[in-house]
Amino acid sequence: MAEVLDRTVRAYGLLAWTWVRAAAQYPVSMVLLSLSTAAVGALDLLAITLMFAHAPRIAGFSAMEVVFLYGTSSLSFAVADLAFGTTERLGRHIREGSLDSMLVRPVSPLIQVATEDFSPRRFGKLIPPVAVLVVVLPRLEVSWDAGRVAMVPLMVLCGIAIFSGLWVLTASAHFLLIESHGATKAVTYGGGFLTQYPMSMFARDFVRAVTFVVPLAFVNWQPTLYVLDRPDPLGLPDGLRFAAPVAAMAVCALAAVAWRTGLRHYRSTGS
């Protein structure tokens, strides 16, 4: 198992580095595109700032607390998008028949799709959330202890795993539903946007759905309730605040099964 994982990581790194080297041939363009990507990524933060210009709190949360949600969610989503965002192109490969050529290469088709057109400019998405967390963490009104300090990187890592699993899971839907691009974006990009805000803003049934069906609440909402020492608006057990690793493993396991099942039942276009 460790050997397979090592080969997979090496293959991913090699293919991604090939695309990076190609982009690096035009360094000025690469830097400008990275900065423009960072600027676009900061628009969500601007929207939050404008909301607080008209209200001191949102759903009972202060500006620093909501910005903390934004930072943790955006960082997790940006890393997952960087690693697996291009898997959404699988439907196009199936329609065009180009997936067939991927299947005969000595590298997993998932790795090939995930590293397709890997561009350094996408690293620009990491700049806003990292900068936000550096600024906001010292300003949170939190009694920091070892558990709360450890929870911050843990929630980011679990968020990366959850979003990565969702990318692969929604990509796997293309094996069955060729034209499912819009629906899959609602889960991935929609999930990234949703987790930037307090879940207490939304209807109770909706929050239950993103807790027990599509576990987006474990990206940062449940862990944040622990960090900020807030009660759960739904009255859910406190133990759920520590369930992010379980949710992440469940999503990744489901994504792996869905991907393998899709590949096993895939039928070539014949082109």
C-alpha positions in Angstrom: 0.0 0.0 0.0 2.8 2.4 0.9 4.6 1.6 -2.3 1.5 2.3 -4.4 0.9 5.6 -2.6 4.6 6.6 -3.2 4.3 5.8 -6.9 1.1 7.8 -7.2 2.5 10.8 -5.4 5.7 10.6 -7.6 3.6 10.4 -10.8 1.4 13.3 -9.7 4.5 15.4 -8.8 6.2 14.6 -12.1 3.3 15.5 -14.3 2.5 18.6 -12.4 6.1 19.7 -12.5 6.1 19.3 -16.3 3.2 21.7 -16.6 4.9 24.2 -14.2 8.1 24.1 -16.1 6.3 24.9 -19.3 4.5 27.8 -17.7 7.7 29.1 -16.2 9.1 29.8 -19.7 7.0 33.0 -19.5 7.7 34.2 -15.9 6.1 37.7 -16.2 2.9 36.2 -17.5 2.9 33.5 -14.8 3.3 36.1 -12.0 0.7 38.4 -13.4 -1.8 35.6 -13.8 -1.1 34.4 -10.3 -1.8 37.9 -8.9 -5.0 38.2 -10.9 -6.1 34.9 -9.6 -5.4 36.1 -6.1 -7.4 39.2 -6.7 -10.4 37.3 -8.0 -10.2 35.0 -5.0 -10.3 38.0 -2.6 -13.6 39.1 -4.0 -15.5 36.8 -1.6 -13.6 38.5 1.3 -14.7 41.9 -0.1 -18.3 40.7 -0.1 -18.0 39.8 3.6 -16.5 43.2 4.3 -19.4 45.0 2.6 -21.9 42.9 4.6 -20.3 44.0 7.9 -20.4 47.6 6.7 -24.1 47.4 7.3 -24.3 45.1 10.3 -22.1 44.6 13.3 -22.8 40.8 13.4 -24.0 38.1 11.0 -26.0 35.3 12.4 -24.5 36.1 15.8 -20.9 36.1 14.6 -18.5 39.0 14.6 -16.5 40.1 11.6 -13.3 38.4 12.8 -15.2 35.1 13.4 -16.7 35.1 9.9 -13.4 36.0 8.3 -11.9 33.1 10.2 -14.5 30.8 8.6 -13.7 32.4 5.2 -9.9 31.8 5.7 -10.2 28.2 6.8 -12.7 27.3 4.1 -11.0 29.1 1.3 -7.6 27.6 2.1 -9.0 24.1 2.2 -10.9 24.6 -1.0 -8.0 26.3 -2.8 -5.6 23.4 -2.1 -8.2 20.8 -3.1 -9.0 22.8 -6.3 -5.3 23.0 -7.0 -4.9 19.3 -6.6 -8.1 17.9 -8.2 -10.1 20.8 -9.7 -9.5 19.7 -13.3 -11.1 16.4 -12.7 -14.3 18.2 -13.6 -13.1 17.9 -17.2 -13.7 14.2 -17.2 -17.1 14.5 -18.9 -15.4 16.3 -21.8 -12.8 13.5 -22.1 -15.5 10.9 -22.1 -17.5 12.7 -24.8 -14.4 13.3 -27.0 -13.0 9.8 -26.5 -9.7 11.1 -25.1 -10.2 9.1 -21.9 -9.5 6.0 -24.0 -5.9 7.0 -24.6 -5.4 7.8 -20.9 -6.5 4.2 -20.0 -3.6 2.7 -21.9 -0.9 4.8 -20.3 1.1 3.5 -17.3 -0.3 6.3 -15.0 -3.7 6.4 -13.3 -6.3 8.3 -15.4 -7.3 10.1 -12.3 -3.7 11.5 -11.9 -3.6 12.4 -15.6 -6.9 14.3 -15.4 -6.0 16.0 -12.1 -2.7 17.3 -13.4 -4.0 18.4 -16.8 -2.9 22.0 -17.6 -1.5 22.3 -14.1 -0.8 26.0 -13.8 1.3 27.9 -11.2 -1.2 30.7 -11.4 -3.6 28.6 -9.4 -1.3 29.0 -6.5 -2.6 32.6 -6.4 -5.8 31.2 -4.8 -3.8 30.4 -1.7 -2.7 34.0 -1.1 -5.9 35.6 0.2 -6.8 32.9 2.8 -3.3 32.5 4.0 -3.0 36.3 4.5 -6.4 36.4 6.2 -5.5 33.7 8.7 -2.2 35.3 9.5 -4.1 38.6 10.3 -7.2 37.2 12.0 -5.9 34.4 14.3 -4.2 36.7 16.8 -7.3 38.9 16.9 -9.9 36.2 17.6 -11.3 36.5 21.1 -10.4 32.9 22.0 -8.9 31.3 25.0 -6.2 29.4 23.1 -5.2 26.1 24.6 -3.4 23.1 23.0 -6.7 21.6 21.7 -7.8 24.8 20.0 -4.4 25.5 18.5 -4.3 21.9 17.1 -7.8 22.2 15.8 -7.0 24.9 13.3 -4.5 23.0 11.1 -6.6 19.8 11.6 -9.7 21.4 10.2 -7.8 22.8 7.3 -6.3 19.3 6.5 -9.7 17.7 6.9 -11.3 20.3 4.7 -8.8 19.6 2.0 -9.6 15.9 2.2 -13.3 16.5 2.1 -13.2 18.9 -0.8 -10.7 16.6 -2.7 -13.1 13.7 -2.1 -16.0 15.7 -3.4 -14.1 16.7 -6.5 -13.3 13.1 -7.3 -16.8 12.0 -6.3 -18.6 14.5 -8.5 -16.1 13.8 -11.4 -17.1 10.1 -11.1 -20.7 11.1 -11.8 -19.6 11.9 -15.3 -19.3 8.2 -16.0 -23.0 7.9 -15.6 -24.2 11.5 -16.4 -22.2 12.9 -19.2 -23.8 16.3 -19.0 -23.6 16.8 -15.2 -21.2 19.8 -15.2 -23.7 22.3 -13.6 -24.8 19.9 -10.9 -21.2 19.0 -9.9 -20.2 22.6 -9.7 -23.1 23.2 -7.2 -21.4 20.7 -4.9 -17.8 21.7 -5.3 -17.8 25.5 -5.9 -21.2 25.9 -4.1 -19.7 24.0 -1.1 -16.7 26.2 -1.1 -18.9 29.3 -1.0 -21.3 27.9 1.6 -18.6 27.1 4.1 -17.3 30.7 4.2 -20.4 31.7 6.3 -21.9 30.6 9.6 -24.3 27.7 9.1 -26.7 29.4 11.5 -27.6 31.7 8.5 -29.3 28.8 6.8 -32.5 26.8 7.4 -32.2 24.0 9.9 -33.1 21.3 7.4 -30.5 22.6 5.1 -27.8 22.5 7.8 -28.8 18.9 8.7 -28.4 18.0 5.0 -24.8 19.5 4.8 -24.0 17.7 8.1 -25.3 14.2 7.5 -25.7 13.9 3.7 -23.0 16.1 2.1 -20.7 16.7 5.1 -19.7 20.2 4.4 -20.4 21.2 8.0 -17.2 19.3 8.9 -15.0 21.4 6.7 -14.8 24.2 9.3 -18.2 24.8 10.9 -18.3 22.1 13.5 -14.5 22.5 14.3 -15.1 26.3 14.5 -17.8 25.9 17.1 -15.2 24.2 19.3 -12.5 26.8 18.6 -14.9 29.7 19.4 -16.6 27.7 22.2 -20.1 28.3 20.7 -23.2 26.1 21.2 -24.5 24.2 18.1 -27.6 26.0 16.8 -29.2 22.6 16.0 -28.4 21.2 19.4 -26.2 18.5 17.9 -23.9 16.5 20.2 -20.6 18.2 21.1 -18.7 15.1 19.8 -19.5 16.1 16.2 -17.0 19.0 16.6 -14.2 16.4 16.6 -15.7 14.2 13.8 -14.1 16.0 10.9 -11.4 13.3 10.4 -14.1 10.6 10.3 -16.1 12.6 7.7 -13.0 13.2 5.6 -12.2 9.5 5.5 -15.8 8.6 4.7 -15.9 11.1 1.8 -12.5 9.9 0.4 -13.5 6.3 0.7 -16.8 6.9 -1.1 -15.0 8.8 -3.8 -12.5 6.0 -4.3 -15.3 3.4 -4.6 -17.2 5.7 -7.0 -14.1 6.3 -9.2 -13.2 2.6 -9.4 -16.8 1.6 -10.1 -17.0 4.2 -12.9 -13.8 3.1 -14.5 -14.9 -0.6 -14.3 -18.2 0.1 -16.1 -16.8 2.6 -18.6 -17.5 1.8 -22.2 -15.2 3.3 -24.9 -16.8 5.7 -27.3 -15.0 3.8 -30.1 -13.4 6.9 -31.5 
